[in-house]
Amino acid sequence: MRRITGIHAVGFSPEGKRLATAGSSGESVKLWNLETRQEVATLNAPGFAFGKVEFSPDGNSILVTSFHDSLSMWRVPSWEEIRAAED
């Protein structure tokens, strides 16, 4: 069976400064800073086939649905947490 890889879903944060992308190639959700165009976090989800990615209205969580109707939810790291992890 051939495995499909690549980005399957994208979602913009409510303030428009972050982008979440989801795909099967890395079985992860990647969080991007749109101002710097840099990846700032990777949220692993082994075995998950992504269908849709959405930020919560307050921008503090990411909800991901699969092609098989299962759900995953992550708390989005704050900018301060991301900066601390980079140091």
C-alpha positions as CSV (number, residue, x, y, z in Angstrom):
1,M,0.0,0.0,0.0
2,R,1.4,3.4,-1.0
3,R,1.5,6.0,1.8
4,I,0.5,9.5,1.0
5,T,2.8,12.2,2.5
6,G,2.8,15.9,2.6
7,I,0.7,18.7,4.2
8,H,-2.9,17.7,4.5
9,A,-4.3,20.6,6.5
10,V,-3.5,24.2,7.6
11,G,-5.0,26.6,10.1
12,F,-4.3,30.2,11.0
13,S,-4.4,31.6,14.5
14,P,-7.1,34.1,15.3
15,E,-4.6,37.0,15.5
16,G,-3.0,35.9,12.2
17,K,0.5,35.6,13.5
18,R,0.8,31.8,13.6
19,L,0.1,29.0,11.2
20,A,-0.4,25.3,12.0
21,T,0.3,22.7,9.3
22,A,-0.4,19.0,9.6
23,G,0.7,16.2,7.4
24,S,1.4,12.5,7.4
25,S,5.1,12.6,6.2
26,G,6.2,13.6,9.7
27,E,3.0,12.5,11.6
28,S,3.1,15.9,13.3
29,V,1.6,19.3,13.5
30,K,4.1,22.1,12.9
31,L,3.6,25.6,14.3
32,W,5.0,28.5,12.3
33,N,5.6,32.1,13.2
34,L,4.3,34.0,10.1
35,E,6.3,37.2,10.9
36,T,9.7,35.4,10.8
37,R,8.6,32.5,8.5
38,Q,10.2,30.1,11.0
39,E,9.0,26.8,12.4
40,V,8.7,27.3,16.2
41,A,7.2,24.0,17.4
42,T,6.5,20.4,16.4
43,L,3.6,18.5,18.0
44,N,4.1,14.8,17.4
45,A,1.1,12.5,16.6
46,P,2.4,9.1,15.4
47,G,-0.1,7.2,13.3
48,F,-2.5,10.1,12.9
49,A,-3.9,10.8,9.5
50,F,-4.8,14.5,9.5
51,G,-8.0,15.9,8.0
52,K,-8.4,19.4,9.5
53,V,-6.5,21.8,11.8
54,E,-8.1,24.7,13.7
55,F,-7.0,27.1,16.4
56,S,-9.4,27.7,19.3
57,P,-11.0,31.2,19.3
58,D,-8.6,32.3,22.0
59,G,-5.6,30.9,20.0
60,N,-4.4,28.8,23.0
61,S,-5.2,25.4,21.6
62,I,-5.1,23.5,18.3
63,L,-7.8,21.0,17.5
64,V,-6.9,18.4,14.8
65,T,-9.4,16.0,13.3
66,S,-8.4,12.9,11.4
67,F,-9.8,11.4,8.2
68,H,-11.2,8.7,10.5
69,D,-13.1,11.2,12.7
70,S,-10.8,11.0,15.7
71,L,-9.8,14.2,17.5
72,S,-6.6,15.4,19.1
73,M,-6.0,18.7,20.9
74,W,-2.8,20.4,22.0
75,R,-2.2,23.5,24.1
76,V,-0.3,26.0,22.0
77,P,3.0,27.0,23.5
78,S,3.2,30.7,24.4
79,W,5.7,33.0,22.7
80,E,7.6,33.1,26.0
81,E,7.8,29.3,26.2
82,I,9.0,29.1,22.6
83,R,11.7,31.7,23.2
84,A,12.8,29.9,26.4
85,A,13.1,26.6,24.5
86,E,15.3,28.2,21.8
87,D,17.8,29.5,24.4
